[in-house]
Amino acid sequence: MRLDSIRARLLAAAALWLTLALLVSWWIIGAVLTRFVTDRFDAEAAAIVDTVIAGVEVAGDGTVTVARPPTDPRLAMPLSLWAWQLQTADGRVVARAPSLLDLYLDPPTGVVTGGAGIGPEGEPLRVMRRPFTLAGSDSQLAVTVTAPQAEIDTAVARVRRPLAVALIVLGAGLALASVVQVGWGLRSLARMGRDIRAVRTGQAEALPLPPVAELRPVALEINALLDANRTVIGRARDHLGNLAHSLKTPMAALANSLPGDHAGQLLIARMDRQIGWHLRRARSAGSPRLLGHATAVAPVIDDILMVLRRAAEDRGLTVTVACPPGARFAGERQDLEEILGNLLENAVKYAVSRIRVEVAQTGEQLAVTVADDGPGMADADHARALSRGGRLDEMGPPGAGLGLAIVADLAALHGGTLRLGRADLGGLEARVTLPA
């Protein structure tokens, strides 16, 4: 049993206390039943004592007899160990039960209301002894009555057996009730876990208030955290936009102030690339994924291809898209547009005639593959293509060399990956995995 589980701990505690309670109940109720059975035997022995005393008579010569002995048939059965014996103060036996035959009892001295004794042949007995004095006489007599302890033990066992069965049934019922109670009590936690998962996967923007009062403060705090998360991300993006504007505008003015063939243009282009890289990287690394959002993939692809349609038509490219209508990205549309836009823009730049986009969603993972029939790149160049500002074709189409690096950073931010390889079309295949 895993003790790091609340369910396991609750069930273990319930099992421990239930076991202790049943054992204590067995001990206490068993002791009460034993006392009850023993008292019943003592009551029968006391009745026999009273019968013997009532039947004692003294003849004219002083002889003591029991004129009306007890009629209990057990007292007449030989060696039944149900017996009585009347004796004088000096130990002389005056009368005895037929069950003793020629044997005698060796009773304890004094008044005994119920105690242990030994039979004529060492048998364990239940003994009762009562001294008395006859009316009108100074004769001291004592009556001793015995019952077999084995018979008492058998009666006690017969009573304890249904008690054990009852406690076992009670324990099984309480154990089942404990399992049901613990499961019922933890249902709210399981429901909250599903609600949190719905927020994480973008199916909900906030947690509903649980029906359990103890969990409502937790839900309210999580919702407050989600709101704070959205606020912080919004402010960060506003600041990044302002920073981008404040840097890009002076850079553009500086570039326009210099002749196109001026040596400073290369330096300005390099600075622009580096600024763009750091701004994009700050945006992706500094902004945690906004929870509670989900974005349909197909509309994003359609919008990006609409923007790139003119460039694709100019180059005579054919673009095929295979995207399930229910494919969803567990994140904001802006991030998905950034990822797919860079991949498709690269494909449009380098493809010769064909571009293929494939989207697959399996469980909680979304995979988008963009392949083209362009020149592609060698495996050894993948690392450089994913580095900041890394361009493999300085004489190729214009660009900052940031597209694939931005895609890799954003994919990593969302817990995904970007893999580059050789497409079956002959060019580059970029496969990005994201949370669905």
N, C-alpha and C positions, 0 to 999 in steps of 0.2 A: 504494500500500500504506500502510495506517494504521500509523504507528510508535508510536501510543499503545496498541496491542494487543499483549498478550504473545505471542499466536500469530504475529502478523506479525513481531515482533522475533525470535522463535526461528527462524522460517522464513527471514528475511532473513540472520541469522547463519549458519544452515546452508547457505544458497545461496552466501554469500560464501566460507566455508571450503571447501565442496565444489568451487567453481570454482577456487580457488587450488590445492587438492590435485590436481585433474585436470590443471591446466596444468603444475604442477611434475612430475607423473607423466609427462605427455607429453614434457616436456623431458628428464627423466632417462632414461626408457626409450628415447626416440627417440635420444638420444646413445649409449646402450649398443648399440642395434641398428645405428646407423651405424658405430660402431667395429667391431662384429662383421662386418658386410658388408665394410668396408674391409680388415679383417685377413684375411678370406678371399681377397680379391683379392691382398693382399700375399703370402699363403702360396702362391698360384698363381705369382706372379712369382718368389718365392724358389725354387720348384721348377724354373722355367725357367732361372734363373741357375745352379742346381746342375747341370742337364743340360748347359748350354753349357760350363761349366768342365770337367765330366767328359769331354766330347767333344773338348776341345782337344788337338791333336797338333802336334809340331814336327818338320819334315822335316830331312834331313841338311844341307840348305843353309840351315837356320834359318827356313824359311818356316813360319808358324803357320797352321793350318787347324782347322776344326771338323769332325772326321770323323763324328761322330754328333750332328747338330743335333736340337733338340727337334721332336717330331712333332705338336705341337698344331696342328690345322687352322686355328685362328685366326691363327697366325703365318704361314700361307701365303696368307691372303686379302689381296689388294691393298688397301692403305690402310685396313685394319681398325683401325689404331692399336695392335693387339697386335703388338709387335715386340721384337726383341733385337738388340744390336749389340756386337761385340767389337772393342776398339781398344787400341792400345799407349799407353804413358805419354805419348808425344809427340802423341797425338791421332789417329794414323793408324788408319783403320778396317781391321780385318783380315777380319772377316766380319759378316754381318748377315742378318736374317730376310727371306724373300722378300716379305713384306707391305710392305716399305719401297720396293720397286721401285728407282728410282734416287735415292731420298731418303736423308738421313742424320739421325741423331738428334743433338741438341746437349745432352748430358747434363750435369748439375752435377758439380762436382769433389768429391773426397772420398768417404767412405762414406755412402750414402743407403739407409736401410732402408725408406723409403716416404715420398714427398713429392710436391709438386705440380711439374708441369713443363709445357712448351709443346711441341706437336708441330711437325712440319715446316711446317705451314701455319697455325700459331697455335692448334691445338686444345688444350684442357686435357687433361693426361695425369696419370696416377698413375705415378711413376717409382721404380725401384729400381736402385741401382748398387753393385757390389761389386768393388773392386780385388783382385787376387791375383797371385801369382808362381808360375810353373811350376816343378815339381820338377826339380832338377838344372840350373836355368837362372836367370840373373839378369834375365830379361825381365819387365818389369812390364806387366801387362795389366789391363783392366777390362771387366766385362760390365754392360751397361745393358739393363734390361727395362722396357717401358712397357705400360700398359693405358689404354683410354679412360675419362676421368673421367665422361663421360656415361653409360656403361654402369654404373658404380658408382652414380651418382645414381639411375638408373632402378631398380636393385636395391633401393636404400635406400627409394625412394618406394613400391615394391611391398611392402616389409615394413612400412612405416609406415601404409599404408592400413588393413590389418586392426587395427592398433593403435588408430587413431583410432576405428574402428567399435566396438572393444571398450570404449574409454574412454567413448564416448558412451552405449553401453548401460549400462555400469557407473554413469555419472553419472545416467542416468534412473532406474535402480533405486534408487540411494542417495537421489535426490530424493524418489521415491515413499515410500521407507522413512522419510525425515525427516518428510514430511507425516503419515504414519500414526503415527509416534512422537510427534509434537507433539500430534496430535489425541487419542491415547491418554492422553498425560500430562496434558492439560487436561480430560479427562472428569470427573475428581474435582472440579475447580473448578466446572464446569457443574452437576454433581450438587449441590454445596453451595449454589449459587445457587438451584436449585429448592427445596432444603430451606428456605432462608431465606425464599423466597417463600411456601412453605407455612405458615411461622410467621407471616409478616406478614398473610396472608389468613385466619388462624385455623384452618387445617387441621391444624396441629400446635402443640404447646406448647413443644417444644425441638428442637434439632438432633440427629440421630443422629450417632454418631461415624463419621467418614469412614474408609474402608479404608486411606487413605494416611496414613502416620505424620506427615508434615509439616503436614497440615491438622488433625490432632486437637487440638493446642493452640488453634488458632483457634476450632474448634467449642466447646471447653470454655469459652473466654473469652466467646463469644457467649451460651452457655447461662447462664453466671454473670451476665452482664449482664441477661438476661431475668429471672432470679430476683431480682436487685437491683431491677429495674424493678417487679416485682410487690410486693416488700417495701415500697418507697418509696410506691407508690400506696396500699397497704393502710394504712400509717401515716398518710399524708396524709388519707385518708378518715376514719380514726378520730379524728384531731385536729379535722377539720371537724365531725364529728358531735358531739364534745364541746363545741366552740365554739357550735354551733347550739343545743344544749341549754342551755348556760350563759347564752345571750342570750335565747332564746325564753321560758324560764321566768320570769325577772324581768319581761320585757315583759308576759307574760300576767297575772302577779300585779298589776302596775301598772295594767293595763287593768281588771281586776276590782275594783280598789280605788276606782275613780272611777265616778261615775254615768254612765249611757249617754249623757246629753245634755251631759256636761262637755266644755268646749272642748279639754281635753287629749287627749280620745279621738282627735280628728283628727290631733294631733301624734303620738300613739302609733301610729296606723295608718300614718302616713307613715314613722315610724322603722322600723316592722316591715317595710314594703315595702323600704326602703333596705337594712336588714340582710339581708333575704332575697335581695335582688339581689346584694349583695356576696358573700354566702356561696355562692350558686349560681355566680357568675362566678369566684370563687376556685377552686371545685371543678372547673369546666370548664377554666379557663385554667391552673391550677396542676398538673393531673394529666395527664401524657402518656398517650396511648392505650396500653392494655395489649396488647402484642403476643402473638400466639399464641392468640387467642380468636376464636370465631365464634358467632353467635347466630342461631337460627332465628327468622324474622320472624313467621310465622303464630301460634305459641303466645303470643308477646308481645301481639299484637293481640287475641287471644281473651281473655287475662287482663285487659287494660285495659278491654275492652268489658264484661267480667263485673262489674268494679268500677263502671263507669258505667251499668250496665243500669237500675238503679232510677231514676236521674235522667233517662235517655232515655225510659223508660216513662212517667214522670210527665208528661213534655212531649209524649208521643205521637210520638216520633221513630222513623223507620225507618232502620236502618243496614245498608248492603250492603257486603260486603268481597270483593274479588277479589285473592287472594294466591296465587302459585304455591307449592306445598308445599316446593319446594327452595330458596326464597329465603332467603339468609343475609346477616347483617350482620357485617362484619369488625371486631368489637369486643365489648365486654361487654354483657350483657343489661341491666345497670343503666342504661347510657347510652341504649340503645335505648328502654327503658321511659320514661326522662325525656323523650326527644324525642317519641315517639308519644303518651305520656300527655298532654303539654301540648297537642299539636295536636288530639287527640280531645276533650279537656276543653273547649277553646275552641269546637269545633264543636258539642258538646252544649249549651253555654251559648247560642249564638246561632242555631242552626238553627231553622227553622220546622217542617219536617216530615221532611226527608230529609238523610241524611249518606252520603257515598260514600267508601270507602277503596279505593285501587288501588295495588298493588305490582307493580313490574316490575324484573327483573334482567337486565342486559345486560353480559356480560363481567365486568369488575371493578367495575361501578357498580350500585348499588341505588337505585331511585327510589320514593319513597312519596308519594302524593298524597291529601290529605284535603280534600274539597269539601263544602259545605253549601248550603242554599237560604235562608240568613239574609240580613241586610241587606248584608253585605259591607263593603267600604271603598273609598274613592277611591284612585287610584294615588298621589296626593300625600300620602296618610296612611301609606304603607307604611314610610317611614323612621322616623316617630314610633312606629309600632306595634312596631318592632324595637328601639327605644331602651329604656334601663333605666327601668322604672316608667312607661312611656308608655301611658296609657289614653285611648282615643278616646271613651269613654262613662262619664264619672264617675258617671252615674246608673243605669248598667246593672247586670248581675249582679256580685256581689262578686268581687273578685280583686285581686291585687297588680300586675297589669300587667307581669308578668315572663315569662309563658309563651313568647311568640314570641321574645323576646330570648334566653332560655335555649336554645331550640331552635337559633337561629342560632349561638350560641356553641359549643354542642356539635357542631353540624354542621361548623363551621369547624375545630374541634379535630381532627376526624377527616378533614379534607381535603375536606369536602363543602360544600354551599350550601343556603340556604333561599330560595325565591322565592315571593312573594305575587302573586296575580292574581285576576281575576274568573272564577268557576266557571260552567260552562254550566248549573248548577242555579240560578244567580242570585246566590249568595252568594260567600263567600271561598273561594279555592282556595290551599292551602299545599302546595308541592311541595319536598320535601327530598331531596337526593341524598347518598348515603353510600357508602363503600367496601363492596364485596360480598366 
